[in-house]
Amino acid sequence: MKVERTSLSGVSIITPEVHTDDRGSFRESWQRSRYGDAGLPTEWWQDNVSISRRGVLRGLHFQHPNPQGKLVTVLRGEILDVAVDVRAGSPDFGRFVTATLSGENGRQLWVPEGFAHGFQVLSEEAIVHYKVTRPYDPAADRSETFDAPVSCVLLRHRQGNVLFDTGCHPAVAENPEARWGKLVRVMTPVMPQGVHVVNGLKAIGVATDDIDVVVCSHLHPDHCGCNAFFKRATFVIHEKEIAAARAPGAEMSGYLAQEWDLQVKIDAIGGERDLFGDNRIVLVPMPGHTPGTTGALVALERSGMFFLASDTVSVRATIDTGIMPRNTWNADALKKSLAEVDRIEKSGARIICGHDAAQWDTLRKGPDVYD
């Protein structure tokens, strides 16, 4: 067999030897001494098998404590498999590797303990087998949970101050369930009291009444929660987003009327909009995460081009792996939007993700501005 070490220490891609004849083929998916000599486990707790249809995304899954190591094999079909380093203090924390595994190529991915694992099905159906080193522990399951920053962007233009998104309402820091209801079961605010856009603007000498335009990338409560504080502003929102937020059962899709359906001036857009007619702030429809998600292409004199992607690109891994997030309204629409994001990036713009913690740490904030 062939063992390929990846860019992440401990993660390996294994290709067993395949024996074929006129009857078909045969390969060993694990053998104690051979895999042990390659530095892989020789003791396993159990074997699991999942069957998934095209487009299904499983993961990211990991346990803490009691982490599991996994040896992943595709018996039939094809998947894009992902391992992410989530070990606290690791120099590779947040980095990931991908591998295409299929029943035809026979490749396996060894995902050590301390790594999150997930995959997306590329074929009509995929049967995935994986051996695990420890039992499933419901109390330690950290599937798909991660801390995500919530950003708002102030854009200063000679014709007015523009705020791209308003973040979470201050009340969610005190009693999240009272403000968001059942939504907190899938998205839990962990912001400290007092950390919100109103105070953030105040710290740089900007009052809420100094904001002339608020661009709502979409109407989920972590993006429009402080809309009520900007009483003078005109709110620019895509018409399809407004329709989605007003549709029957909208709350089940993450829309909360008290966060956005206010007595404010709304400028509903139906397509691309050059906000001030000078190509400095151009709003670009990016449907997929929601029906009316909107990004902003911003041209600065010295710092260059930026594209505020919001949740079209919640995290950089969406671009790099092509894996669609599970909270996607329409995967086909998002795929087209991501192709447009790729085009924008190749034209020289820096993509600003909606919730990427690693990128957030590298960005200028507060008075340290881009110009």
C-alpha positions as CSV (number, residue, x, y, z in Angstrom):
1,M,0.0,0.0,0.0
2,K,1.0,3.6,-0.5
3,V,0.9,6.1,2.4
4,E,1.0,9.8,1.6
5,R,1.7,12.3,4.3
6,T,-0.3,15.5,3.9
7,S,0.5,19.1,4.9
8,L,-1.1,18.5,8.3
9,S,1.0,16.5,10.7
10,G,-0.6,13.1,11.3
11,V,-3.2,13.2,8.5
12,S,-2.5,10.6,5.9
13,I,-3.9,9.4,2.6
14,I,-3.6,5.6,2.1
15,T,-4.0,3.8,-1.2
16,P,-4.2,0.0,-0.7
17,E,-2.9,-2.3,-3.3
18,V,-5.8,-3.6,-5.5
19,H,-5.7,-7.1,-7.1
20,T,-7.9,-7.5,-10.2
21,D,-8.8,-10.4,-12.4
22,D,-11.7,-11.5,-14.6
23,R,-14.0,-11.8,-11.5
24,G,-13.5,-8.2,-10.3
25,S,-11.1,-6.9,-7.7
26,F,-9.9,-7.4,-4.1
27,R,-8.1,-5.1,-1.6
28,E,-7.4,-5.1,2.1
29,S,-9.0,-2.0,3.7
30,W,-7.0,-2.6,7.0
31,Q,-4.4,-5.1,8.1
32,R,-3.0,-4.9,11.6
33,S,0.7,-5.2,11.0
34,R,0.9,-3.4,7.7
35,Y,-1.1,-0.4,8.9
36,G,0.6,-0.5,12.3
37,D,4.0,-0.2,10.6
38,A,2.7,2.9,8.8
39,G,2.0,4.5,12.1
40,L,-1.8,4.0,12.1
41,P,-3.8,2.5,15.0
42,T,-3.9,-1.2,15.5
43,E,-6.9,-1.1,17.9
44,W,-10.4,0.1,16.9
45,W,-13.5,0.6,18.9
46,Q,-16.1,0.1,16.2
47,D,-16.9,0.3,12.4
48,N,-19.6,2.6,11.0
49,V,-21.2,2.8,7.6
50,S,-23.2,5.8,6.2
51,I,-25.2,6.0,3.0
52,S,-25.8,9.4,1.5
53,R,-27.2,10.9,-1.6
54,R,-25.6,13.5,-4.0
55,G,-24.8,16.9,-2.4
56,V,-25.3,15.7,1.2
57,L,-22.8,17.3,3.6
58,R,-21.9,15.4,6.8
59,G,-19.8,17.2,9.4
60,L,-17.8,18.8,10.5
61,H,-17.8,16.3,13.4
62,F,-15.4,16.0,16.4
63,Q,-15.5,15.0,20.0
64,H,-14.0,16.9,23.0
65,P,-13.1,15.3,25.3
66,N,-12.7,11.7,24.2
67,P,-11.6,12.5,20.6
68,Q,-12.0,9.9,17.9
69,G,-9.6,9.0,15.2
70,K,-11.2,7.8,12.0
71,L,-10.0,5.7,9.0
72,V,-12.4,6.7,6.2
73,T,-13.0,4.5,3.1
74,V,-15.6,4.8,0.3
75,L,-17.1,1.5,-0.7
76,R,-19.2,2.9,-3.5
77,G,-19.5,6.4,-5.0
78,E,-17.3,9.4,-4.5
79,I,-16.9,12.1,-1.8
80,L,-14.8,15.1,-1.1
81,D,-13.3,14.3,2.4
82,V,-12.0,17.0,4.8
83,A,-9.9,17.0,7.9
84,V,-9.5,20.2,10.0
85,D,-7.0,20.7,12.8
86,V,-9.0,21.8,15.9
87,R,-6.4,21.0,18.5
88,A,-6.0,23.9,20.9
89,G,-2.5,25.4,20.7
90,S,-1.7,23.6,17.5
91,P,0.4,25.6,15.1
92,D,-1.9,24.3,12.4
93,F,-5.1,25.2,14.2
94,G,-7.9,25.9,11.7
95,R,-5.9,24.5,8.7
96,F,-7.4,21.7,6.7
97,V,-6.7,19.1,4.0
98,T,-9.0,17.6,1.5
99,A,-9.0,14.3,-0.5
100,T,-11.3,12.8,-3.1
101,L,-12.1,9.3,-2.1
102,S,-14.1,6.9,-4.2
103,G,-14.9,3.2,-4.5
104,E,-13.0,3.3,-7.7
105,N,-9.7,4.9,-6.5
106,G,-9.8,3.0,-3.2
107,R,-8.1,5.8,-1.3
108,Q,-8.5,6.2,2.4
109,L,-8.1,9.2,4.7
110,W,-6.7,8.8,8.2
111,V,-8.1,11.5,10.5
112,P,-6.3,11.5,13.8
113,E,-7.7,12.4,17.2
114,G,-8.0,16.1,17.6
115,F,-9.2,16.7,14.1
116,A,-12.7,17.5,12.8
117,H,-14.0,15.4,9.9
118,G,-16.6,15.9,7.3
119,F,-17.4,15.1,3.7
120,Q,-19.7,16.1,0.8
121,V,-21.1,13.5,-1.6
122,L,-20.0,14.0,-5.3
123,S,-21.8,11.0,-6.8
124,E,-25.4,10.1,-7.0
125,E,-25.0,8.0,-3.8
126,A,-22.0,7.2,-1.6
127,I,-21.5,4.4,0.9
128,V,-18.8,5.4,3.4
129,H,-17.2,3.1,5.9
130,Y,-15.0,4.4,8.8
131,K,-13.3,2.8,11.6
132,V,-13.1,4.8,14.9
133,T,-10.7,4.6,17.8
134,R,-13.2,5.5,20.6
135,P,-17.0,5.2,21.2
136,Y,-19.4,7.9,20.3
137,D,-19.9,10.2,23.3
138,P,-23.0,12.4,23.0
139,A,-21.8,14.7,25.8
140,A,-18.5,15.3,23.9
141,D,-20.0,15.8,20.5
142,R,-19.0,19.1,19.0
143,S,-20.4,18.6,15.6
144,E,-20.5,21.7,13.4
145,T,-20.0,24.0,16.3
146,F,-17.4,26.8,16.2
147,D,-17.0,30.4,17.4
148,A,-17.7,32.8,14.7
149,P,-17.1,36.6,14.8
150,V,-20.0,38.9,13.7
151,S,-18.8,41.9,11.8
152,C,-20.1,45.2,10.7
153,V,-18.3,47.5,8.3
154,L,-18.4,51.3,8.3
155,L,-17.8,52.8,4.8
156,R,-17.1,56.5,4.7
157,H,-18.1,58.2,1.4
158,R,-18.1,61.9,0.6
159,Q,-21.9,61.5,0.0
160,G,-22.6,59.8,3.3
161,N,-21.7,57.2,5.9
162,V,-22.6,53.6,5.0
163,L,-22.9,50.7,7.4
164,F,-22.8,47.2,6.0
165,D,-24.8,45.1,8.4
166,T,-25.5,45.9,12.0
167,G,-24.7,42.6,13.9
168,C,-26.5,41.3,16.9
169,H,-28.9,43.2,19.2
170,P,-27.4,44.1,22.6
171,A,-30.1,42.1,24.3
172,V,-28.8,38.8,23.1
173,A,-25.8,39.1,25.4
174,E,-28.1,39.2,28.4
175,N,-30.9,36.8,27.5
176,P,-30.4,35.2,24.0
177,E,-33.5,33.0,24.2
178,A,-35.8,35.9,25.1
179,R,-34.6,37.7,22.0
180,W,-34.1,34.9,19.5
181,G,-36.3,32.1,20.8
182,K,-35.7,28.6,19.5
183,L,-33.0,29.9,17.1
184,V,-30.5,29.8,19.9
185,R,-30.5,26.0,19.7
186,V,-28.6,26.2,16.4
187,M,-26.9,29.6,16.8
188,T,-25.9,30.6,20.2
189,P,-24.7,34.2,20.9
190,V,-21.6,34.3,23.1
191,M,-20.9,38.1,22.8
192,P,-20.0,39.9,26.1
193,Q,-22.4,42.6,27.2
194,G,-21.7,46.0,25.6
195,V,-19.9,44.5,22.6
196,H,-22.1,45.6,19.7
197,V,-22.0,48.0,16.7
198,V,-23.5,51.0,18.5
199,N,-20.7,51.1,21.1
200,G,-18.2,50.2,18.4
201,L,-19.1,53.3,16.4
202,K,-19.2,55.5,19.5
203,A,-15.6,54.4,20.2
204,I,-14.5,56.0,17.0
205,G,-16.7,59.1,17.3
206,V,-19.6,58.1,15.2
207,A,-23.2,58.3,16.4
208,T,-26.0,56.3,15.2
209,D,-27.6,59.4,13.6
210,D,-24.4,59.9,11.6
211,I,-25.2,56.8,9.5
212,D,-27.0,57.7,6.3
213,V,-27.3,54.3,4.7
214,V,-27.5,50.8,6.1
215,V,-26.9,47.9,3.7
216,C,-28.4,44.7,5.0
217,S,-26.5,41.8,3.4
218,H,-29.5,39.7,4.5
219,L,-32.0,39.6,7.3
220,H,-30.8,37.0,9.7
221,P,-30.6,38.4,13.2
222,D,-26.8,38.3,13.5
223,H,-26.7,40.7,10.5
224,C,-29.6,43.1,11.2
225,G,-30.0,43.0,14.9
226,C,-29.2,46.6,15.6
227,N,-31.2,48.1,12.7
228,A,-33.6,49.8,15.2
229,F,-30.8,52.1,16.4
230,F,-30.3,53.8,13.1
231,K,-33.4,55.8,12.8
232,R,-32.2,58.3,10.2
233,A,-30.7,55.8,7.8
234,T,-32.1,54.4,4.6
235,F,-32.0,50.6,4.6
236,V,-31.0,49.1,1.3
237,I,-32.2,45.5,1.1
238,H,-32.8,43.1,-1.8
239,E,-36.5,42.7,-2.6
240,K,-36.2,38.9,-2.7
241,E,-34.8,39.0,0.9
242,I,-37.7,41.1,2.1
243,A,-40.1,38.7,0.4
244,A,-38.4,35.7,2.1
245,A,-38.5,37.4,5.5
246,R,-42.2,38.0,5.1
247,A,-43.1,34.6,3.8
248,P,-45.2,32.2,5.9
249,G,-43.0,30.3,8.3
250,A,-40.1,32.7,7.8
251,E,-39.1,32.3,11.4
252,M,-38.2,28.6,10.7
253,S,-35.7,30.0,8.1
254,G,-34.0,32.2,10.7
255,Y,-35.9,35.5,10.1
256,L,-37.1,37.3,13.1
257,A,-39.5,40.2,12.4
258,Q,-38.6,42.2,15.5
259,E,-35.0,42.6,14.2
260,W,-35.8,44.0,10.7
261,D,-39.5,44.8,10.2
262,L,-39.4,48.3,11.7
263,Q,-40.7,51.8,11.0
264,V,-37.7,52.7,8.9
265,K,-37.1,53.9,5.3
266,I,-36.4,50.9,3.0
267,D,-34.9,51.1,-0.4
268,A,-35.6,47.7,-2.0
269,I,-33.2,46.8,-4.8
270,G,-33.8,44.2,-7.5
271,G,-30.3,43.8,-8.9
272,E,-26.8,45.3,-8.8
273,R,-26.7,48.9,-7.4
274,D,-23.9,51.4,-7.6
275,L,-24.8,53.1,-4.4
276,F,-23.4,56.6,-5.2
277,G,-22.9,56.3,-9.0
278,D,-19.1,56.4,-8.8
279,N,-18.1,52.7,-8.6
280,R,-16.9,53.2,-5.0
281,I,-19.6,51.0,-3.4
282,V,-21.3,48.6,-5.7
283,L,-23.9,46.2,-4.3
284,V,-23.9,42.8,-5.9
285,P,-26.7,40.2,-5.5
286,M,-25.3,36.9,-4.2
287,P,-28.3,34.5,-3.7
288,G,-27.7,31.1,-2.2
289,H,-27.3,31.5,1.5
290,T,-30.7,33.2,1.4
291,P,-32.8,34.4,-1.6
292,G,-31.6,38.0,-1.4
293,T,-28.1,37.9,0.1
294,T,-26.1,40.9,-1.2
295,G,-22.4,41.6,-1.2
296,A,-20.6,44.9,-1.6
297,L,-17.6,45.6,-3.9
298,V,-15.7,48.5,-2.3
299,A,-13.0,50.5,-4.0
300,L,-10.6,52.4,-1.7
301,E,-8.0,54.9,-3.0
302,R,-5.0,53.4,-1.2
303,S,-6.0,50.0,0.1
304,G,-7.5,48.8,-3.1
305,M,-10.6,46.6,-3.8
306,F,-12.5,44.7,-1.2
307,F,-15.5,42.4,-1.6
308,L,-17.8,42.2,1.5
309,A,-19.1,38.7,0.9
310,S,-21.2,38.3,4.0
311,D,-22.6,34.7,4.3
312,T,-22.0,33.9,0.7
313,V,-18.6,33.1,2.0
314,S,-19.1,32.7,5.8
315,V,-15.6,31.1,6.1
316,R,-12.7,30.9,3.6
317,A,-13.0,27.1,3.5
318,T,-16.2,27.5,1.4
319,I,-14.1,29.0,-1.5
320,D,-11.1,26.7,-1.0
321,T,-13.0,23.4,-0.8
322,G,-16.2,24.1,-2.7
323,I,-18.2,22.5,0.0
324,M,-21.6,24.1,0.5
325,P,-22.6,25.0,4.1
326,R,-25.5,23.1,5.5
327,N,-27.4,26.3,6.2
328,T,-27.7,27.0,2.4
329,W,-31.1,28.0,1.0
330,N,-30.3,27.0,-2.6
331,A,-27.1,25.1,-3.4
332,D,-27.3,25.8,-7.2
333,A,-27.7,29.5,-6.6
334,L,-24.8,29.6,-4.1
335,K,-22.6,27.7,-6.6
336,K,-23.2,30.4,-9.2
337,S,-22.6,33.2,-6.6
338,L,-19.3,31.5,-5.5
339,A,-18.2,31.5,-9.2
340,E,-18.8,35.2,-9.2
341,V,-16.9,35.6,-6.0
342,D,-14.0,33.7,-7.6
343,R,-14.1,36.1,-10.6
344,I,-14.1,39.1,-8.3
345,E,-11.2,37.8,-6.4
346,K,-9.2,37.0,-9.5
347,S,-9.8,40.6,-10.6
348,G,-7.8,41.8,-7.6
349,A,-10.4,42.2,-4.8
350,R,-9.8,40.9,-1.3
351,I,-12.7,38.7,-0.1
352,I,-13.9,39.6,3.4
353,C,-15.8,36.6,4.8
354,G,-18.9,36.8,6.9
355,H,-17.7,34.8,9.9
356,D,-14.1,33.6,9.5
357,A,-12.3,33.7,12.8
358,A,-8.8,33.3,11.3
359,Q,-9.4,36.1,8.9
360,W,-11.0,38.3,11.5
361,D,-7.7,38.2,13.5
362,T,-5.8,39.7,10.5
363,L,-8.2,42.6,9.8
364,R,-7.8,46.2,10.9
365,K,-10.5,47.2,13.3
366,G,-11.8,50.4,15.1
367,P,-9.6,53.4,14.4
368,D,-7.1,51.3,12.4
369,V,-8.8,51.9,9.1
370,Y,-8.4,50.9,5.5
371,D,-8.3,54.0,3.2
